[in-house]
C-alpha cells in the first residue's frame, strides 16, 4: 500500500543521506514535473555564508527517485544523486 502525505507534512523533516549520515537541512521546496503531474525532486535551501552576509550556497535538489524512506522526523535519501536545484521563475 502506498503512503499518502502532504507537502505540509514534509516541510518540517530533515533530509539525511542514508549512506553516510550527512545532514543537508530541512525541506524548503519541491520541484514538480508539469508534464507528468508528479513530484520531480525535494529541495533544500543552500546554507548561509558568514551569517548570510556573503549570501548563501546554491539550493540542492534530491530527485524523487533518490528518496529511500520518509520517517517521522527524517527523509532518508541517496545523497549521491543530488544536483543543483532548478532556478526559480
PDB file of N, CA, C and O in Angstrom:
ATOM      1  N   UNK A   1       0.842  -1.178   0.000  1.00  0.00           N
ATOM      2  CA  UNK A   1       0.000   0.000   0.000  1.00  0.00           C
ATOM      3  C   UNK A   1       0.886   1.239   0.000  1.00  0.00           C
ATOM      4  O   UNK A   1       1.855   1.302   0.757  1.00  0.00           O
ATOM      5  N   UNK A   2       0.570   2.226  -0.838  1.00  0.00           N
ATOM      6  CA  UNK A   2       1.349   3.460  -0.922  1.00  0.00           C
ATOM      7  C   UNK A   2       1.048   4.373   0.247  1.00  0.00           C
ATOM      8  O   UNK A   2      -0.081   4.438   0.733  1.00  0.00           O
ATOM      9  N   UNK A   3       2.084   5.082   0.694  1.00  0.00           N
ATOM     10  CA  UNK A   3       1.918   6.061   1.755  1.00  0.00           C
ATOM     11  C   UNK A   3       1.460   7.378   1.137  1.00  0.00           C
ATOM     12  O   UNK A   3       2.010   7.818   0.128  1.00  0.00           O
ATOM     13  N   UNK A   4       0.474   7.992   1.732  1.00  0.00           N
ATOM     14  CA  UNK A   4      -0.011   9.283   1.265  1.00  0.00           C
ATOM     15  C   UNK A   4       0.387  10.330   2.284  1.00  0.00           C
ATOM     16  O   UNK A   4       0.133  10.168   3.478  1.00  0.00           O
ATOM     17  N   UNK A   5       1.018  11.415   1.816  1.00  0.00           N
ATOM     18  CA  UNK A   5       1.362  12.505   2.720  1.00  0.00           C
ATOM     19  C   UNK A   5       1.249  13.821   1.965  1.00  0.00           C
ATOM     20  O   UNK A   5       1.274  13.859   0.735  1.00  0.00           O
ATOM     21  N   UNK A   6       1.126  14.878   2.718  1.00  0.00           N
ATOM     22  CA  UNK A   6       1.003  16.210   2.144  1.00  0.00           C
ATOM     23  C   UNK A   6       2.348  16.913   2.200  1.00  0.00           C
ATOM     24  O   UNK A   6       3.206  16.577   3.016  1.00  0.00           O
ATOM     25  N   UNK A   7       2.522  17.890   1.325  1.00  0.00           N
ATOM     26  CA  UNK A   7       3.761  18.668   1.348  1.00  0.00           C
ATOM     27  C   UNK A   7       3.924  19.333   2.698  1.00  0.00           C
ATOM     28  O   UNK A   7       5.040  19.434   3.207  1.00  0.00           O
ATOM     29  N   UNK A   8       2.831  19.788   3.284  1.00  0.00           N
ATOM     30  CA  UNK A   8       2.920  20.433   4.601  1.00  0.00           C
ATOM     31  C   UNK A   8       3.435  19.459   5.663  1.00  0.00           C
ATOM     32  O   UNK A   8       4.032  19.891   6.649  1.00  0.00           O
ATOM     33  N   UNK A   9       3.217  18.161   5.480  1.00  0.00           N
ATOM     34  CA  UNK A   9       3.751  17.159   6.411  1.00  0.00           C
ATOM     35  C   UNK A   9       5.263  16.983   6.230  1.00  0.00           C
ATOM     36  O   UNK A   9       5.964  16.618   7.174  1.00  0.00           O
ATOM     37  N   UNK A  10       5.755  17.239   5.033  1.00  0.00           N
ATOM     38  CA  UNK A  10       7.164  17.024   4.729  1.00  0.00           C
ATOM     39  C   UNK A  10       8.049  18.214   5.083  1.00  0.00           C
ATOM     40  O   UNK A  10       9.244  18.038   5.322  1.00  0.00           O
ATOM     41  N   UNK A  11       7.490  19.414   5.121  1.00  0.00           N
ATOM     42  CA  UNK A  11       8.329  20.606   5.214  1.00  0.00           C
ATOM     43  C   UNK A  11       9.116  20.740   6.506  1.00  0.00           C
ATOM     44  O   UNK A  11      10.077  21.508   6.547  1.00  0.00           O
ATOM     45  N   UNK A  12       8.756  20.039   7.543  1.00  0.00           N
ATOM     46  CA  UNK A  12       9.499  20.128   8.800  1.00  0.00           C
ATOM     47  C   UNK A  12      10.395  18.912   9.026  1.00  0.00           C
ATOM     48  O   UNK A  12      10.839  18.657  10.146  1.00  0.00           O
ATOM     49  N   UNK A  13      10.654  18.169   7.955  1.00  0.00           N
ATOM     50  CA  UNK A  13      11.505  16.982   8.060  1.00  0.00           C
ATOM     51  C   UNK A  13      12.902  17.299   7.527  1.00  0.00           C
ATOM     52  O   UNK A  13      13.064  18.002   6.529  1.00  0.00           O
ATOM     53  N   UNK A  14      13.899  16.762   8.218  1.00  0.00           N
ATOM     54  CA  UNK A  14      15.281  16.972   7.812  1.00  0.00           C
ATOM     55  C   UNK A  14      15.676  15.917   6.785  1.00  0.00           C
ATOM     56  O   UNK A  14      15.298  14.752   6.906  1.00  0.00           O
ATOM     57  N   UNK A  15      16.434  16.330   5.780  1.00  0.00           N
ATOM     58  CA  UNK A  15      16.897  15.410   4.748  1.00  0.00           C
ATOM     59  C   UNK A  15      18.301  14.934   5.104  1.00  0.00           C
ATOM     60  O   UNK A  15      19.213  15.737   5.306  1.00  0.00           O
ATOM     61  N   UNK A  16      18.458  13.601   5.178  1.00  0.00           N
ATOM     62  CA  UNK A  16      19.708  12.983   5.625  1.00  0.00           C
ATOM     63  C   UNK A  16      20.128  11.913   4.620  1.00  0.00           C
ATOM     64  O   UNK A  16      19.295  11.164   4.111  1.00  0.00           O
ATOM     65  N   UNK A  17      21.437  11.850   4.339  1.00  0.00           N
ATOM     66  CA  UNK A  17      21.990  10.850   3.429  1.00  0.00           C
ATOM     67  C   UNK A  17      21.999   9.490   4.124  1.00  0.00           C
ATOM     68  O   UNK A  17      22.552   9.352   5.215  1.00  0.00           O
ATOM     69  N   UNK A  18      21.398   8.505   3.506  1.00  0.00           N
ATOM     70  CA  UNK A  18      21.287   7.177   4.104  1.00  0.00           C
ATOM     71  C   UNK A  18      22.650   6.477   4.186  1.00  0.00           C
ATOM     72  O   UNK A  18      22.847   5.618   5.046  1.00  0.00           O
ATOM     73  N   UNK A  19      23.592   6.834   3.303  1.00  0.00           N
ATOM     74  CA  UNK A  19      24.889   6.156   3.271  1.00  0.00           C
ATOM     75  C   UNK A  19      25.847   6.634   4.352  1.00  0.00           C
ATOM     76  O   UNK A  19      26.488   5.821   5.018  1.00  0.00           O
ATOM     77  N   UNK A  20      25.948   7.955   4.533  1.00  0.00           N
ATOM     78  CA  UNK A  20      26.967   8.464   5.460  1.00  0.00           C
ATOM     79  C   UNK A  20      26.437   9.379   6.563  1.00  0.00           C
ATOM     80  O   UNK A  20      27.215   9.889   7.368  1.00  0.00           O
ATOM     81  N   UNK A  21      25.129   9.589   6.605  1.00  0.00           N
ATOM     82  CA  UNK A  21      24.540  10.382   7.683  1.00  0.00           C
ATOM     83  C   UNK A  21      24.654  11.887   7.521  1.00  0.00           C
ATOM     84  O   UNK A  21      24.322  12.630   8.444  1.00  0.00           O
ATOM     85  N   UNK A  22      25.121  12.359   6.354  1.00  0.00           N
ATOM     86  CA  UNK A  22      25.219  13.799   6.125  1.00  0.00           C
ATOM     87  C   UNK A  22      23.845  14.435   6.257  1.00  0.00           C
ATOM     88  O   UNK A  22      22.870  13.967   5.669  1.00  0.00           O
ATOM     89  N   UNK A  23      23.781  15.512   7.038  1.00  0.00           N
ATOM     90  CA  UNK A  23      22.532  16.252   7.220  1.00  0.00           C
ATOM     91  C   UNK A  23      22.550  17.444   6.273  1.00  0.00           C
ATOM     92  O   UNK A  23      23.388  18.337   6.399  1.00  0.00           O
ATOM     93  N   UNK A  24      21.620  17.451   5.326  1.00  0.00           N
ATOM     94  CA  UNK A  24      21.592  18.513   4.324  1.00  0.00           C
ATOM     95  C   UNK A  24      20.736  19.698   4.750  1.00  0.00           C
ATOM     96  O   UNK A  24      20.911  20.802   4.234  1.00  0.00           O
ATOM     97  N   UNK A  25      19.836  19.489   5.660  1.00  0.00           N
ATOM     98  CA  UNK A  25      18.945  20.559   6.101  1.00  0.00           C
ATOM     99  C   UNK A  25      17.499  20.138   5.956  1.00  0.00           C
ATOM    100  O   UNK A  25      17.191  18.979   5.675  1.00  0.00           O
ATOM    101  N   UNK A  26      16.624  21.100   6.152  1.00  0.00           N
ATOM    102  CA  UNK A  26      15.196  20.818   6.112  1.00  0.00           C
ATOM    103  C   UNK A  26      14.627  21.106   4.731  1.00  0.00           C
ATOM    104  O   UNK A  26      15.087  22.005   4.027  1.00  0.00           O
ATOM    105  N   UNK A  27      13.632  20.336   4.363  1.00  0.00           N
ATOM    106  CA  UNK A  27      12.963  20.519   3.083  1.00  0.00           C
ATOM    107  C   UNK A  27      12.441  21.945   2.990  1.00  0.00           C
ATOM    108  O   UNK A  27      11.757  22.417   3.899  1.00  0.00           O
ATOM    109  N   UNK A  28      12.760  22.638   1.896  1.00  0.00           N
ATOM    110  CA  UNK A  28      12.294  24.010   1.732  1.00  0.00           C
ATOM    111  C   UNK A  28      11.364  24.175   0.542  1.00  0.00           C
ATOM    112  O   UNK A  28      10.607  25.144   0.482  1.00  0.00           O
ATOM    113  N   UNK A  29      11.409  23.240  -0.411  1.00  0.00           N
ATOM    114  CA  UNK A  29      10.592  23.381  -1.613  1.00  0.00           C
ATOM    115  C   UNK A  29      10.524  22.031  -2.322  1.00  0.00           C
ATOM    116  O   UNK A  29      11.223  21.088  -1.952  1.00  0.00           O
ATOM    117  N   UNK A  30       9.689  21.951  -3.329  1.00  0.00           N
ATOM    118  CA  UNK A  30       9.635  20.769  -4.189  1.00  0.00           C
ATOM    119  C   UNK A  30       9.660  21.228  -5.638  1.00  0.00           C
ATOM    120  O   UNK A  30       9.190  22.320  -5.959  1.00  0.00           O
ATOM    121  N   UNK A  31      10.205  20.398  -6.507  1.00  0.00           N
ATOM    122  CA  UNK A  31      10.143  20.632  -7.944  1.00  0.00           C
ATOM    123  C   UNK A  31       9.088  19.684  -8.496  1.00  0.00           C
ATOM    124  O   UNK A  31       9.072  18.496  -8.172  1.00  0.00           O
ATOM    125  N   UNK A  32       8.211  20.219  -9.331  1.00  0.00           N
ATOM    126  CA  UNK A  32       7.144  19.418  -9.922  1.00  0.00           C
ATOM    127  C   UNK A  32       7.397  19.211 -11.405  1.00  0.00           C
ATOM    128  O   UNK A  32       7.895  20.105 -12.089  1.00  0.00           O
ATOM    129  N   UNK A  33       7.054  18.038 -11.896  1.00  0.00           N
ATOM    130  CA  UNK A  33       7.106  17.746 -13.324  1.00  0.00           C
ATOM    131  C   UNK A  33       5.726  18.086 -13.875  1.00  0.00           C
ATOM    132  O   UNK A  33       4.768  17.339 -13.674  1.00  0.00           O
ATOM    133  N   UNK A  34       5.631  19.209 -14.566  1.00  0.00           N
ATOM    134  CA  UNK A  34       4.348  19.685 -15.068  1.00  0.00           C
ATOM    135  C   UNK A  34       3.727  18.793 -16.120  1.00  0.00           C
ATOM    136  O   UNK A  34       2.502  18.733 -16.232  1.00  0.00           O
ATOM    137  N   UNK A  35       4.544  18.098 -16.894  1.00  0.00           N
ATOM    138  CA  UNK A  35       4.017  17.219 -17.933  1.00  0.00           C
ATOM    139  C   UNK A  35       3.411  15.951 -17.350  1.00  0.00           C
ATOM    140  O   UNK A  35       2.382  15.470 -17.824  1.00  0.00           O
ATOM    141  N   UNK A  36       4.050  15.419 -16.330  1.00  0.00           N
ATOM    142  CA  UNK A  36       3.579  14.165 -15.729  1.00  0.00           C
ATOM    143  C   UNK A  36       2.680  14.386 -14.522  1.00  0.00           C
ATOM    144  O   UNK A  36       1.931  13.492 -14.128  1.00  0.00           O
ATOM    145  N   UNK A  37       2.754  15.574 -13.938  1.00  0.00           N
ATOM    146  CA  UNK A  37       1.963  15.846 -12.738  1.00  0.00           C
ATOM    147  C   UNK A  37       2.486  15.122 -11.512  1.00  0.00           C
ATOM    148  O   UNK A  37       1.712  14.686 -10.660  1.00  0.00           O
ATOM    149  N   UNK A  38       3.820  14.995 -11.427  1.00  0.00           N
ATOM    150  CA  UNK A  38       4.430  14.284 -10.304  1.00  0.00           C
ATOM    151  C   UNK A  38       5.490  15.155  -9.630  1.00  0.00           C
ATOM    152  O   UNK A  38       5.927  16.165 -10.181  1.00  0.00           O
ATOM    153  N   UNK A  39       5.890  14.745  -8.436  1.00  0.00           N
ATOM    154  CA  UNK A  39       6.991  15.411  -7.744  1.00  0.00           C
ATOM    155  C   UNK A  39       8.285  14.959  -8.409  1.00  0.00           C
ATOM    156  O   UNK A  39       8.551  13.761  -8.507  1.00  0.00           O
ATOM    157  N   UNK A  40       9.094  15.919  -8.867  1.00  0.00           N
ATOM    158  CA  UNK A  40      10.358  15.593  -9.526  1.00  0.00           C
ATOM    159  C   UNK A  40      11.509  15.531  -8.531  1.00  0.00           C
ATOM    160  O   UNK A  40      12.392  14.682  -8.650  1.00  0.00           O
ATOM    161  N   UNK A  41      11.499  16.441  -7.536  1.00  0.00           N
ATOM    162  CA  UNK A  41      12.625  16.495  -6.600  1.00  0.00           C
ATOM    163  C   UNK A  41      12.233  17.228  -5.329  1.00  0.00           C
ATOM    164  O   UNK A  41      11.299  18.030  -5.317  1.00  0.00           O
ATOM    165  N   UNK A  42      12.967  16.938  -4.259  1.00  0.00           N
ATOM    166  CA  UNK A  42      12.853  17.665  -2.999  1.00  0.00           C
ATOM    167  C   UNK A  42      14.019  18.644  -2.937  1.00  0.00           C
ATOM    168  O   UNK A  42      15.136  18.298  -3.323  1.00  0.00           O
ATOM    169  N   UNK A  43      13.774  19.860  -2.457  1.00  0.00           N
ATOM    170  CA  UNK A  43      14.791  20.912  -2.462  1.00  0.00           C
ATOM    171  C   UNK A  43      15.118  21.351  -1.040  1.00  0.00           C
ATOM    172  O   UNK A  43      14.232  21.531  -0.206  1.00  0.00           O
ATOM    173  N   UNK A  44      16.417  21.518  -0.787  1.00  0.00           N
ATOM    174  CA  UNK A  44      16.915  22.065   0.477  1.00  0.00           C
ATOM    175  C   UNK A  44      17.593  23.390   0.147  1.00  0.00           C
ATOM    176  O   UNK A  44      18.399  23.457  -0.781  1.00  0.00           O
ATOM    177  N   UNK A  45      17.276  24.441   0.894  1.00  0.00           N
ATOM    178  CA  UNK A  45      17.912  25.744   0.679  1.00  0.00           C
ATOM    179  C   UNK A  45      19.399  25.660   0.967  1.00  0.00           C
ATOM    180  O   UNK A  45      19.829  24.942   1.871  1.00  0.00           O
ATOM    181  N   UNK A  46      20.183  26.403   0.187  1.00  0.00           N
ATOM    182  CA  UNK A  46      21.622  26.456   0.408  1.00  0.00           C
ATOM    183  C   UNK A  46      21.950  27.080   1.755  1.00  0.00           C
ATOM    184  O   UNK A  46      21.209  27.923   2.260  1.00  0.00           O
ATOM    185  N   UNK A  47      23.052  26.661   2.322  1.00  0.00           N
ATOM    186  CA  UNK A  47      23.464  27.180   3.630  1.00  0.00           C
ATOM    187  C   UNK A  47      23.950  28.614   3.499  1.00  0.00           C
ATOM    188  O   UNK A  47      24.513  29.005   2.476  1.00  0.00           O
ATOM    189  N   UNK A  48      23.722  29.391   4.552  1.00  0.00           N
ATOM    190  CA  UNK A  48      24.183  30.779   4.573  1.00  0.00           C
ATOM    191  C   UNK A  48      25.693  30.820   4.734  1.00  0.00           C
ATOM    192  O   UNK A  48      26.286  29.997   5.432  1.00  0.00           O
ATOM    193  N   UNK A  49      26.297  31.793   4.076  1.00  0.00           N
ATOM    194  CA  UNK A  49      27.743  32.010   4.197  1.00  0.00           C
ATOM    195  C   UNK A  49      27.978  33.200   5.113  1.00  0.00           C
ATOM    196  O   UNK A  49      27.436  34.280   4.879  1.00  0.00           O
ATOM    197  N   UNK A  50      28.766  33.013   6.135  1.00  0.00           N
ATOM    198  CA  UNK A  50      29.114  34.053   7.099  1.00  0.00           C
ATOM    199  C   UNK A  50      27.869  34.805   7.565  1.00  0.00           C
ATOM    200  O   UNK A  50      27.722  36.006   7.337  1.00  0.00           O
ATOM    201  N   UNK A  51      26.976  34.059   8.226  1.00  0.00           N
ATOM    202  CA  UNK A  51      25.739  34.612   8.795  1.00  0.00           C
ATOM    203  C   UNK A  51      24.858  35.298   7.759  1.00  0.00           C
ATOM    204  O   UNK A  51      24.065  36.173   8.106  1.00  0.00           O
ATOM    205  N   UNK A  52      24.984  34.918   6.513  1.00  0.00           N
ATOM    206  CA  UNK A  52      24.164  35.494   5.461  1.00  0.00           C
ATOM    207  C   UNK A  52      24.752  36.743   4.831  1.00  0.00           C
ATOM    208  O   UNK A  52      24.214  37.247   3.846  1.00  0.00           O
ATOM    209  N   UNK A  53      25.849  37.254   5.381  1.00  0.00           N
ATOM    210  CA  UNK A  53      26.460  38.469   4.841  1.00  0.00           C
ATOM    211  C   UNK A  53      27.074  38.237   3.464  1.00  0.00           C
ATOM    212  O   UNK A  53      27.140  39.154   2.646  1.00  0.00           O
ATOM    213  N   UNK A  54      27.516  37.024   3.214  1.00  0.00           N
ATOM    214  CA  UNK A  54      28.112  36.687   1.921  1.00  0.00           C
ATOM    215  C   UNK A  54      27.152  35.878   1.055  1.00  0.00           C
ATOM    216  O   UNK A  54      27.579  35.153   0.156  1.00  0.00           O
ATOM    217  N   UNK A  55      25.864  36.005   1.326  1.00  0.00           N
ATOM    218  CA  UNK A  55      24.867  35.269   0.555  1.00  0.00           C
ATOM    219  C   UNK A  55      24.726  33.843   1.051  1.00  0.00           C
ATOM    220  O   UNK A  55      24.946  33.545   2.225  1.00  0.00           O
ATOM    221  N   UNK A  56      24.358  32.980   0.136  1.00  0.00           N
ATOM    222  CA  UNK A  56      24.191  31.578   0.504  1.00  0.00           C
ATOM    223  C   UNK A  56      24.645  30.682  -0.623  1.00  0.00           C
ATOM    224  O   UNK A  56      24.757  31.105  -1.774  1.00  0.00           O
ATOM    225  N   UNK A  57      24.904  29.443  -0.275  1.00  0.00           N
ATOM    226  CA  UNK A  57      25.267  28.439  -1.267  1.00  0.00           C
ATOM    227  C   UNK A  57      24.038  28.129  -2.118  1.00  0.00           C
ATOM    228  O   UNK A  57      22.916  28.422  -1.704  1.00  0.00           O
ATOM    229  N   UNK A  58      24.232  27.542  -3.300  1.00  0.00           N
ATOM    230  CA  UNK A  58      23.081  27.197  -4.144  1.00  0.00           C
ATOM    231  C   UNK A  58      22.167  26.164  -3.465  1.00  0.00           C
ATOM    232  O   UNK A  58      22.621  25.345  -2.666  1.00  0.00           O
ATOM    233  N   UNK A  59      20.876  26.222  -3.801  1.00  0.00           N
ATOM    234  CA  UNK A  59      19.938  25.215  -3.317  1.00  0.00           C
ATOM    235  C   UNK A  59      20.315  23.859  -3.915  1.00  0.00           C
ATOM    236  O   UNK A  59      20.883  23.785  -5.005  1.00  0.00           O
ATOM    237  N   UNK A  60      19.990  22.793  -3.186  1.00  0.00           N
ATOM    238  CA  UNK A  60      20.301  21.434  -3.624  1.00  0.00           C
ATOM    239  C   UNK A  60      18.996  20.667  -3.799  1.00  0.00           C
ATOM    240  O   UNK A  60      18.093  20.760  -2.966  1.00  0.00           O
ATOM    241  N   UNK A  61      18.905  19.906  -4.895  1.00  0.00           N
ATOM    242  CA  UNK A  61      17.714  19.099  -5.162  1.00  0.00           C
ATOM    243  C   UNK A  61      18.066  17.614  -5.095  1.00  0.00           C
ATOM    244  O   UNK A  61      19.140  17.187  -5.519  1.00  0.00           O
ATOM    245  N   UNK A  62      17.139  16.857  -4.557  1.00  0.00           N
ATOM    246  CA  UNK A  62      17.268  15.405  -4.485  1.00  0.00           C
ATOM    247  C   UNK A  62      16.140  14.815  -5.325  1.00  0.00           C
ATOM    248  O   UNK A  62      14.973  14.932  -4.951  1.00  0.00           O
ATOM    249  N   UNK A  63      16.470  14.175  -6.469  1.00  0.00           N
ATOM    250  CA  UNK A  63      15.420  13.595  -7.304  1.00  0.00           C
ATOM    251  C   UNK A  63      14.513  12.676  -6.487  1.00  0.00           C
ATOM    252  O   UNK A  63      14.965  11.999  -5.563  1.00  0.00           O
ATOM    253  N   UNK A  64      13.254  12.664  -6.837  1.00  0.00           N
ATOM    254  CA  UNK A  64      12.283  11.861  -6.092  1.00  0.00           C
ATOM    255  C   UNK A  64      12.712  10.401  -6.019  1.00  0.00           C
ATOM    256  O   UNK A  64      12.472   9.739  -5.009  1.00  0.00           O
ATOM    257  N   UNK A  65      13.335   9.897  -7.060  1.00  0.00           N
ATOM    258  CA  UNK A  65      13.796   8.510  -7.072  1.00  0.00           C
ATOM    259  C   UNK A  65      14.885   8.215  -6.056  1.00  0.00           C
ATOM    260  O   UNK A  65      15.137   7.053  -5.737  1.00  0.00           O
ATOM    261  N   UNK A  66      15.539   9.263  -5.540  1.00  0.00           N
ATOM    262  CA  UNK A  66      16.599   9.054  -4.548  1.00  0.00           C
ATOM    263  C   UNK A  66      16.056   8.973  -3.124  1.00  0.00           C
ATOM    264  O   UNK A  66      16.798   8.668  -2.191  1.00  0.00           O
ATOM    265  N   UNK A  67      14.767   9.244  -2.957  1.00  0.00           N
ATOM    266  CA  UNK A  67      14.156   9.156  -1.622  1.00  0.00           C
ATOM    267  C   UNK A  67      14.003   7.682  -1.265  1.00  0.00           C
ATOM    268  O   UNK A  67      13.343   6.924  -1.975  1.00  0.00           O
ATOM    269  N   UNK A  68      14.623   7.285  -0.153  1.00  0.00           N
ATOM    270  CA  UNK A  68      14.596   5.883   0.263  1.00  0.00           C
ATOM    271  C   UNK A  68      13.551   5.611   1.334  1.00  0.00           C
ATOM    272  O   UNK A  68      12.951   4.537   1.368  1.00  0.00           O
ATOM    273  N   UNK A  69      13.338   6.583   2.204  1.00  0.00           N
ATOM    274  CA  UNK A  69      12.382   6.373   3.301  1.00  0.00           C
ATOM    275  C   UNK A  69      11.960   7.720   3.854  1.00  0.00           C
ATOM    276  O   UNK A  69      12.770   8.638   3.979  1.00  0.00           O
ATOM    277  N   UNK A  70      10.677   7.826   4.185  1.00  0.00           N
ATOM    278  CA  UNK A  70      10.150   9.016   4.850  1.00  0.00           C
ATOM    279  C   UNK A  70       9.711   8.587   6.233  1.00  0.00           C
ATOM    280  O   UNK A  70       8.772   7.807   6.390  1.00  0.00           O
ATOM    281  N   UNK A  71      10.405   9.109   7.237  1.00  0.00           N
ATOM    282  CA  UNK A  71      10.108   8.760   8.619  1.00  0.00           C
ATOM    283  C   UNK A  71       9.367   9.877   9.328  1.00  0.00           C
ATOM    284  O   UNK A  71       8.932  10.842   8.701  1.00  0.00           O
ATOM    285  N   UNK A  72       9.227   9.740  10.638  1.00  0.00           N
ATOM    286  CA  UNK A  72       8.504  10.725  11.435  1.00  0.00           C
ATOM    287  C   UNK A  72       9.198  12.079  11.435  1.00  0.00           C
ATOM    288  O   UNK A  72       8.531  13.113  11.406  1.00  0.00           O
ATOM    289  N   UNK A  73      10.540  12.092  11.468  1.00  0.00           N
ATOM    290  CA  UNK A  73      11.295  13.343  11.544  1.00  0.00           C
ATOM    291  C   UNK A  73      12.289  13.531  10.408  1.00  0.00           C
ATOM    292  O   UNK A  73      12.782  14.638  10.195  1.00  0.00           O
ATOM    293  N   UNK A  74      12.589  12.460   9.675  1.00  0.00           N
ATOM    294  CA  UNK A  74      13.641  12.495   8.661  1.00  0.00           C
ATOM    295  C   UNK A  74      13.148  11.985   7.319  1.00  0.00           C
ATOM    296  O   UNK A  74      12.206  11.198   7.231  1.00  0.00           O
ATOM    297  N   UNK A  75      13.820  12.462   6.271  1.00  0.00           N
ATOM    298  CA  UNK A  75      13.665  11.898   4.936  1.00  0.00           C
ATOM    299  C   UNK A  75      15.044  11.365   4.565  1.00  0.00           C
ATOM    300  O   UNK A  75      15.997  12.136   4.452  1.00  0.00           O
ATOM    301  N   UNK A  76      15.155  10.066   4.376  1.00  0.00           N
ATOM    302  CA  UNK A  76      16.434   9.445   4.029  1.00  0.00           C
ATOM    303  C   UNK A  76      16.567   9.384   2.513  1.00  0.00           C
ATOM    304  O   UNK A  76      15.666   8.915   1.818  1.00  0.00           O
ATOM    305  N   UNK A  77      17.712   9.867   2.006  1.00  0.00           N
ATOM    306  CA  UNK A  77      17.936   9.933   0.567  1.00  0.00           C
ATOM    307  C   UNK A  77      19.288   9.334   0.203  1.00  0.00           C
ATOM    308  O   UNK A  77      20.169   9.186   1.050  1.00  0.00           O
ATOM    309  N   UNK A  78      19.432   8.995  -1.071  1.00  0.00           N
ATOM    310  CA  UNK A  78      20.730   8.635  -1.638  1.00  0.00           C
ATOM    311  C   UNK A  78      21.371   9.953  -2.054  1.00  0.00           C
ATOM    312  O   UNK A  78      21.052  10.497  -3.111  1.00  0.00           O
ATOM    313  N   UNK A  79      22.276  10.467  -1.224  1.00  0.00           N
ATOM    314  CA  UNK A  79      22.881  11.774  -1.461  1.00  0.00           C
ATOM    315  C   UNK A  79      23.746  11.844  -2.700  1.00  0.00           C
ATOM    316  O   UNK A  79      24.032  12.937  -3.189  1.00  0.00           O
ATOM    317  N   UNK A  80      24.169  10.705  -3.219  1.00  0.00           N
ATOM    318  CA  UNK A  80      24.995  10.692  -4.420  1.00  0.00           C
ATOM    319  C   UNK A  80      24.263  11.178  -5.653  1.00  0.00           C
ATOM    320  O   UNK A  80      24.899  11.496  -6.658  1.00  0.00           O
ATOM    321  N   UNK A  81      22.953  11.243  -5.604  1.00  0.00           N
ATOM    322  CA  UNK A  81      22.179  11.677  -6.763  1.00  0.00           C
ATOM    323  C   UNK A  81      21.745  13.137  -6.667  1.00  0.00           C
ATOM    324  O   UNK A  81      20.967  13.611  -7.495  1.00  0.00           O
ATOM    325  N   UNK A  82      22.247  13.853  -5.656  1.00  0.00           N
ATOM    326  CA  UNK A  82      21.844  15.258  -5.513  1.00  0.00           C
ATOM    327  C   UNK A  82      22.384  16.084  -6.677  1.00  0.00           C
ATOM    328  O   UNK A  82      23.369  15.720  -7.318  1.00  0.00           O
ATOM    329  N   UNK A  83      21.710  17.206  -6.933  1.00  0.00           N
ATOM    330  CA  UNK A  83      22.088  18.101  -8.023  1.00  0.00           C
ATOM    331  C   UNK A  83      21.675  19.515  -7.650  1.00  0.00           C
ATOM    332  O   UNK A  83      20.898  19.703  -6.714  1.00  0.00           O
ATOM    333  N   UNK A  84      22.182  20.514  -8.366  1.00  0.00           N
ATOM    334  CA  UNK A  84      21.705  21.874  -8.103  1.00  0.00           C
ATOM    335  C   UNK A  84      20.214  21.964  -8.414  1.00  0.00           C
ATOM    336  O   UNK A  84      19.736  21.354  -9.370  1.00  0.00           O
ATOM    337  N   UNK A  85      19.492  22.716  -7.615  1.00  0.00           N
ATOM    338  CA  UNK A  85      18.052  22.879  -7.832  1.00  0.00           C
ATOM    339  C   UNK A  85      17.810  23.764  -9.050  1.00  0.00           C
ATOM    340  O   UNK A  85      18.640  24.605  -9.395  1.00  0.00           O
ATOM    341  N   UNK A  86      16.665  23.564  -9.693  1.00  0.00           N
ATOM    342  CA  UNK A  86      16.276  24.411 -10.820  1.00  0.00           C
ATOM    343  C   UNK A  86      16.092  25.841 -10.328  1.00  0.00           C
ATOM    344  O   UNK A  86      15.646  26.073  -9.205  1.00  0.00           O
ATOM    345  N   UNK A  87      16.438  26.782 -11.176  1.00  0.00           N
ATOM    346  CA  UNK A  87      16.269  28.188 -10.801  1.00  0.00           C
ATOM    347  C   UNK A  87      14.795  28.549 -10.782  1.00  0.00           C
ATOM    348  O   UNK A  87      14.000  28.039 -11.572  1.00  0.00           O
ATOM    349  N   UNK A  88      14.450  29.430  -9.872  1.00  0.00           N
ATOM    350  CA  UNK A  88      13.059  29.878  -9.767  1.00  0.00           C
ATOM    351  C   UNK A  88      12.738  30.831 -10.903  1.00  0.00           C
ATOM    352  O   UNK A  88      13.600  31.528 -11.439  1.00  0.00           O
ATOM    353  N   UNK A  89      11.439  30.829 -11.247  1.00  0.00           N
ATOM    354  CA  UNK A  89      10.988  31.803 -12.241  1.00  0.00           C
ATOM    355  C   UNK A  89      10.968  31.205 -13.557  1.00  0.00           C
ATOM    356  O   UNK A  89      10.616  31.869 -14.531  1.00  0.00           O
TER     357      UNK A  89
END
